[in-house]
Amino acid sequence: MLARVSTFLGPMVGTVLLLLLNDTVTRFTEYHGIVLGTVILFFALGLRKGLLDFVAEWFSHRRDAAEGR
């Protein structure tokens, strides 16, 4: 969900992000289930390739724009 299974670091980064998000949201709200569910739904529907692929493509587009492509 947070990262593709085809990449080595993807599942590890996704797990760490989910644990950090869970810890942070649980500290600040009593509705942590709704917030976490919404975030996971966003990742599942909005970022089909995963978060790492989205970030990699974003950096690639920025680099290409900076080089004038």
Secondary structure, DSSP 8 states (H G I E B T S, - for coil): --S-TTSSSHHHHHHHHHHHHHHHHHHH-S-HHHHHHHHHHHHHHH-TT-HHHHHHHHHHHHHHHHHT-
